Amino acid sequence: MAKIYFSEEHEWISVEGGVGTVGITEYAQEQLGDVVFVELPEIGGAVDKGDDVAVVESVKAASEVYSPVSGEIVEINEDLAEAPGLVNQSAEADGWFYKISLSEPSELDDLMNRQEYDAFVEGLD
């Protein structure tokens, strides 16, 4: 079963077999409001942890999406081009942004689990 991690920048990554699926959290999409456009990374691109790899635009603002880990982009969610609202409807499932082959799995140790992330978000309000 996939294990899910969260970043302080409100990205989530679900890891299974050395590949992570990345998106923004439910909290992040609520802060953004209605998502109207998503710019995704190129497949095959190498990214470092903390790099901005995607952009999500809403009626309120544009926001960078940062990679929670280093690796190579192996897949993008092409459904978001036609239906960026998937991010609002299903931020932590169907609204994923990209998949990344992890080059440094130990970077996951720096991320939060669900309970830690929920406590982190509670501290923001």
Contacts in CASP RR format, 6 or more apart in sequence:
PFRMAT RR
TARGET T0000
AUTHOR 0000-0000-0000
METHOD contacts of the structure
MODEL  1
MAKIYFSEEHEWISVEGGVGTVGITEYAQEQLGDVVFVELPEIGGAVDKG
DDVAVVESVKAASEVYSPVSGEIVEINEDLAEAPGLVNQSAEADGWFYKI
SLSEPSELDDLMNRQEYDAFVEGLD
1 16 0 8 1.000
2 14 0 8 1.000
2 15 0 8 1.000
2 16 0 8 1.000
2 21 0 8 1.000
3 14 0 8 1.000
3 15 0 8 1.000
3 16 0 8 1.000
4 12 0 8 1.000
4 13 0 8 1.000
4 14 0 8 1.000
4 15 0 8 1.000
4 92 0 8 1.000
4 113 0 8 1.000
4 114 0 8 1.000
5 12 0 8 1.000
5 13 0 8 1.000
5 14 0 8 1.000
5 15 0 8 1.000
5 68 0 8 1.000
5 108 0 8 1.000
5 111 0 8 1.000
5 112 0 8 1.000
5 113 0 8 1.000
6 12 0 8 1.000
6 13 0 8 1.000
6 25 0 8 1.000
6 111 0 8 1.000
6 112 0 8 1.000
6 113 0 8 1.000
6 114 0 8 1.000
6 116 0 8 1.000
6 117 0 8 1.000
6 120 0 8 1.000
7 13 0 8 1.000
7 66 0 8 1.000
7 68 0 8 1.000
7 111 0 8 1.000
7 112 0 8 1.000
8 112 0 8 1.000
8 120 0 8 1.000
9 50 0 8 1.000
9 66 0 8 1.000
9 68 0 8 1.000
10 24 0 8 1.000
10 25 0 8 1.000
10 27 0 8 1.000
10 28 0 8 1.000
10 31 0 8 1.000
11 22 0 8 1.000
11 23 0 8 1.000
11 24 0 8 1.000
11 25 0 8 1.000
11 28 0 8 1.000
11 65 0 8 1.000
11 66 0 8 1.000
11 67 0 8 1.000
11 68 0 8 1.000
12 22 0 8 1.000
12 23 0 8 1.000
12 24 0 8 1.000
12 25 0 8 1.000
12 68 0 8 1.000
12 92 0 8 1.000
13 20 0 8 1.000
13 21 0 8 1.000
13 22 0 8 1.000
13 23 0 8 1.000
13 68 0 8 1.000
13 69 0 8 1.000
13 100 0 8 1.000
13 108 0 8 1.000
13 111 0 8 1.000
14 20 0 8 1.000
14 21 0 8 1.000
14 96 0 8 1.000
15 21 0 8 1.000
15 102 0 8 1.000
15 105 0 8 1.000
15 108 0 8 1.000
18 101 0 8 1.000
18 102 0 8 1.000
18 105 0 8 1.000
19 74 0 8 1.000
19 99 0 8 1.000
19 100 0 8 1.000
19 101 0 8 1.000
19 102 0 8 1.000
20 69 0 8 1.000
20 99 0 8 1.000
20 100 0 8 1.000
20 101 0 8 1.000
20 102 0 8 1.000
21 96 0 8 1.000
21 98 0 8 1.000
21 99 0 8 1.000
22 65 0 8 1.000
22 67 0 8 1.000
22 68 0 8 1.000
22 96 0 8 1.000
22 97 0 8 1.000
22 98 0 8 1.000
22 99 0 8 1.000
22 100 0 8 1.000
23 65 0 8 1.000
23 91 0 8 1.000
23 92 0 8 1.000
23 95 0 8 1.000
23 96 0 8 1.000
23 97 0 8 1.000
23 98 0 8 1.000
24 32 0 8 1.000
24 56 0 8 1.000
24 65 0 8 1.000
24 87 0 8 1.000
24 91 0 8 1.000
24 97 0 8 1.000
25 91 0 8 1.000
25 92 0 8 1.000
25 117 0 8 1.000
25 121 0 8 1.000
26 91 0 8 1.000
26 92 0 8 1.000
27 121 0 8 1.000
28 63 0 8 1.000
28 91 0 8 1.000
29 35 0 8 1.000
29 87 0 8 1.000
29 88 0 8 1.000
29 91 0 8 1.000
32 56 0 8 1.000
32 58 0 8 1.000
32 60 0 8 1.000
32 61 0 8 1.000
32 63 0 8 1.000
32 87 0 8 1.000
33 58 0 8 1.000
33 59 0 8 1.000
33 60 0 8 1.000
33 88 0 8 1.000
34 58 0 8 1.000
34 59 0 8 1.000
34 85 0 8 1.000
34 88 0 8 1.000
35 56 0 8 1.000
35 57 0 8 1.000
35 58 0 8 1.000
35 84 0 8 1.000
35 85 0 8 1.000
35 87 0 8 1.000
35 88 0 8 1.000
36 57 0 8 1.000
36 58 0 8 1.000
36 59 0 8 1.000
36 84 0 8 1.000
36 85 0 8 1.000
37 55 0 8 1.000
37 56 0 8 1.000
37 57 0 8 1.000
37 84 0 8 1.000
38 54 0 8 1.000
38 55 0 8 1.000
38 56 0 8 1.000
38 57 0 8 1.000
38 80 0 8 1.000
38 81 0 8 1.000
38 84 0 8 1.000
38 87 0 8 1.000
38 97 0 8 1.000
39 54 0 8 1.000
39 55 0 8 1.000
39 56 0 8 1.000
39 57 0 8 1.000
40 54 0 8 1.000
40 76 0 8 1.000
40 77 0 8 1.000
40 78 0 8 1.000
40 80 0 8 1.000
40 81 0 8 1.000
40 97 0 8 1.000
40 98 0 8 1.000
41 47 0 8 1.000
41 53 0 8 1.000
41 54 0 8 1.000
41 73 0 8 1.000
41 76 0 8 1.000
41 98 0 8 1.000
42 73 0 8 1.000
43 73 0 8 1.000
43 74 0 8 1.000
43 75 0 8 1.000
43 76 0 8 1.000
44 72 0 8 1.000
44 73 0 8 1.000
44 74 0 8 1.000
45 72 0 8 1.000
45 73 0 8 1.000
46 70 0 8 1.000
46 71 0 8 1.000
46 72 0 8 1.000
46 73 0 8 1.000
46 103 0 8 1.000
47 53 0 8 1.000
47 67 0 8 1.000
47 70 0 8 1.000
47 71 0 8 1.000
47 72 0 8 1.000
47 73 0 8 1.000
47 100 0 8 1.000
48 67 0 8 1.000
48 70 0 8 1.000
48 71 0 8 1.000
49 67 0 8 1.000
49 68 0 8 1.000
49 69 0 8 1.000
49 70 0 8 1.000
49 104 0 8 1.000
49 107 0 8 1.000
49 110 0 8 1.000
50 66 0 8 1.000
50 67 0 8 1.000
50 68 0 8 1.000
51 66 0 8 1.000
51 67 0 8 1.000
52 64 0 8 1.000
52 65 0 8 1.000
52 66 0 8 1.000
52 67 0 8 1.000
53 65 0 8 1.000
53 66 0 8 1.000
53 67 0 8 1.000
53 73 0 8 1.000
53 97 0 8 1.000
53 98 0 8 1.000
54 64 0 8 1.000
54 65 0 8 1.000
54 97 0 8 1.000
54 98 0 8 1.000
55 62 0 8 1.000
55 63 0 8 1.000
55 64 0 8 1.000
55 65 0 8 1.000
56 62 0 8 1.000
56 63 0 8 1.000
56 65 0 8 1.000
56 84 0 8 1.000
56 87 0 8 1.000
56 97 0 8 1.000
57 63 0 8 1.000
57 84 0 8 1.000
65 97 0 8 1.000
67 100 0 8 1.000
68 107 0 8 1.000
68 111 0 8 1.000
69 100 0 8 1.000
69 102 0 8 1.000
69 103 0 8 1.000
69 104 0 8 1.000
69 105 0 8 1.000
69 107 0 8 1.000
69 108 0 8 1.000
70 102 0 8 1.000
70 103 0 8 1.000
70 104 0 8 1.000
70 107 0 8 1.000
71 100 0 8 1.000
71 101 0 8 1.000
71 102 0 8 1.000
71 103 0 8 1.000
71 104 0 8 1.000
72 100 0 8 1.000
72 101 0 8 1.000
72 103 0 8 1.000
73 98 0 8 1.000
73 99 0 8 1.000
73 100 0 8 1.000
74 99 0 8 1.000
74 100 0 8 1.000
74 101 0 8 1.000
75 98 0 8 1.000
75 99 0 8 1.000
76 97 0 8 1.000
76 98 0 8 1.000
76 99 0 8 1.000
77 86 0 8 1.000
77 95 0 8 1.000
77 96 0 8 1.000
77 97 0 8 1.000
77 98 0 8 1.000
79 86 0 8 1.000
79 94 0 8 1.000
79 95 0 8 1.000
80 86 0 8 1.000
80 87 0 8 1.000
80 95 0 8 1.000
80 97 0 8 1.000
86 94 0 8 1.000
86 95 0 8 1.000
87 95 0 8 1.000
89 95 0 8 1.000
102 108 0 8 1.000
112 120 0 8 1.000
END
